Amino acid sequence: MSVARPARTLTTGERVLQVLQLVVERQPGLSVKELAAELGVSLSTAYHLVHTLTAAGYVVLEPHRCLRPGPALYRLSDQLLGSRLRPTELEPVASQISEMTGCRSYLAVWSDRDVEVIYVHGRRGVRELPGLRRGFRGAAHALALGKLLLVDRRLEEWPDYLQQERLPRFTPTTIESPYQLQDELREVRASGVAFDREEYALGSACIAVPLVREDGGVAVALGISVPVRRFAAESELLVGLLRRVASSASLSRSDFPVLLADTAKNTRMH
């Protein structure tokens, strides 16, 4: 009886996988020198491996020569955890909430270590956040959408602009302190709803709720923007409506039209 020989493996490939495992397990304190020692290779070989993974976006080499996971690795992780929710499938939900409330609506996701707007719906003339179009990034702390998506992320996963002593300022009410932002995120986590009170644009307030994955994590943030005067008068009503519509995310696509039609029939705010 013959014994099957083990399949040949590629040494370089094995080392690449070892690097990824070590970077994830030891973040954020693994240096390139420590990596070389762990792998039993020269420092130059370790740097070659790191530079290859850095170029592909799987590893980030910090200025102090420490390693952390890169955006491509987080993207793979998100896809692996996955969800039956696909952002494009939720566009009808955002469109319907816009029609029901007369507000401009938005969908946002976590992408490459930042919050990215992926869908905007609303008639011209409706209160909107300036510059907030499909593909917008760079203001996670100032947007209700962003706060929702920051809640489930570790600090080392946050974009670089949120890891400074002072956060970027858009208006006089923008949160500039990392400690204040953490306090607000605790409130968002407890309540399941996030607000932007003129933090990104003067005269505009926003409300956002999560569309959750089957594992309970936030997959997509759904939000609306309203004038501050309307926010003061109708925020509770708008939050309730957003929560009800967001609950449809746990249903199959075939259920969306029925639920939305029923919601629209019973709730009109024009």
N, C-alpha and C positions, 0 to 999 in steps of 0.2 A: 504494500500500500504506500503510495507516494504522499509525501507531506507537502502541502502548498507553501511555497516561499512567500514571505511577506512582500507586498508591493513596494517598489522602490519609491523613495520620497525625495523631494528637492530640498537640500539643506538650507538654501537661501529662503525658500518658502516657509520652512519650519521656523527659521529665525524671525521672519516678519511676523508670523503669528505669535511667537513668544513676545516680541516687542509690544504688540497690541495688547496682549493679556497683561503684561507688566504695567503698561501705561494706565490701563483701566483700573487695575487692582491697587496701584501705589500712588495714584494721583492725589494731590498735585505736587508731591514731594520727590518724585523720581528724577534724578539728574542723568545726563548722558554718561557721565563717568560711572555712576552706579549701575546703569543699564549695561555697560560694557562688562563690568564685573559679574553681573548676574548671568550674562550670556556666555562668559568665558571667551570674549573676543577682544581685539585691540580697540582702543578709543577711536581710531580712524574708521574701522569697520562699523562701529556703533553709529558714528556720525553718518556714514553712507546709508545705513538702514533708516536712520531718523530723517535724513533729507529726502529720501525716496517717499516715505510716508507723509512727510510734511507737504511735499509737492502735490500729492494726491488728496490732501485735505483730511487725512485720517489721524494725524498727530499735529499738535502745535508745540513749537519750541519757544518757550518764554525767554525774555531777555536775560534772565539769570540762569539760563541753561537747564531749566526744569521742563518736564514734559507733561502735557495733558491731552486728553482726547480732542480730536478736531471735529469740525462740523460734519464731514462726511461720515464719521463713525456714529454721531448722534442721529444723522438722517437714516442710516441703516437700522439703528436701534428702534427708531420710531416706526419704520416700515415693518420691522419684525414683530414688535408688540402689536402694531396694527390695530385695526378696527374695521368693522364692516362699514363705518362711516367714510364716505369720500367727500371731500369739500365740495366738488362740483355737484354732487347729489343734493347738497343743502342750499344751493342757490335759490330754489323755489321758496324755501323757508324764509330766507332773507328778503326776497322780493315781496312775499306776502305780508310780512310784518311792516314793510315800508308802505304798502298800499293801505293796510289797516290803520296805521297811525298817522300817515302823512309825513313820516320822518325819513331821512336818509338812513339806510341800513348798511351794515358792514359785516364781512366775515374775515377772520384773521386766523393764522396758524403759526406754530413755532417752526422756523426754518433756518438752518445754518446759524444757530446761536443768536437768533433775534426773532422778534415778532414781525410777521409780514402780512399786510392786507392782501387778500386774494379776490375779494369781490365787493363791489359797491353798487347800491341800487337806490334810485330816488330821482324825482322829477327836478328839472331845472328850477331854480328859485327856492327850493327847499333848503333849510339850514344845513350846511355842510361844513366839514372840517377842511380848511384850505390845504391843498397838496396831498390829501389823503386819497390816493388812487391805488389801483391794483399794482402791487409790487412795492408799496411804500414800506420803509423800514426806518429805524433809528430813533423812535420815541416811545419805547415800551413803557417807561415809567410815567409818562404823561397821558397815556390813553387808557380808558377803561378796558379795552380789548387786551392791551399789553399786560395790565395787572393780573388779569385772569390767567394768562398764559405763563406769567412769571411764577405763580404760586407753586406749581409742581416742579420747578427747576432749581437745582442746587446753584449756589452762588458762582461756583467755578464754570457753570454752563452759561452764565449770563454774558451778554455782549460786553466788549471792553469799555464802552462809554458808561456802563452802569457799575463798573468796578473802580471808579475814581472817588476821591474824597468829596467832590461836588458834582452833582449830576447836571446834564445840560438843561438850560432854562429856556422855556418857550414863552411863558407869560409870568407876571408877578406871583401867580399862585402855583406854579409848577413845583413839585416836590424836588428839592435839591439835595436833601440829606439822605444818604443810604439808610440811616437808622429810622428816619421817618417813613421811608418807603417800606422797610421791613414791618413796621408797626401797621401800616395800611394793608399790607399783604396778609397779615394775620387776621384782620377784619374781613378781608375778601374771602379767605379760606373758611372762616366761620359762617359767613352769610351766604356764600355762593353767588354773590352779585358784586360787580365793581362799578365805580363811578369815576368820572372825570369832570370836575367842577371848574371849568375855564382853565384847566391846567395845560391844555395844548393850544387852544384858541380862545381869545376873549369873546364873550357873548355866547359861547356854546358850551353845553354840558352833554355828557354821554353816559349811557347805561349799557352794561354788557353782562351777558350770562353765558355759562359754558354749555357746549354741546358735548356730552361725555361719551367716552369709549365704553366698551363692555367691561373693561377692567377698572372703571371708575375714574380714569384719568381724563384730563381735558384734551379733546382732540381739536376742537374748533371753538373760537369765541364769536358770539353773535352780539352785535351792538347797534345802537341807534344814536343819532345826534339830534339835540333839540335846543331851542333858545333857552337861556337860563331862566327866563320868566316862566316859561311853560314847565320846565323842570321843577321849579319850586312849587307849582300848583298841581302837577299831575305825576310826580315821580313814582308814588306808590302804585297808581293805576298802571303806569307803563311797565314797572318792574313785574307786576303780576301777569301782565299780558306776555311779556318776554319769557317769563318762566313757563307759561303754558305752551307757548309755541316751541320753546327749546325741548320740552319733554317729548316732542314728536321725533326727536333725533334717535330715540331708542326703538322706533318703529321701522318697518321696512319701507322702501320707497313707494310701494303700492298703497301704503296707508296715508302718505302725506296729503294727497289731494282731499281725501275725506275729512281728515282732522282739520286741515287748514280751512276748508270750506265751512265746516261747522264753527270754527273759531271766528271766522270773518262774519258769519251770519249773526253771531251773538255779540260781537264787539266791534263797533265802528266808532272811530274817534275823530273823523273829519269835522 
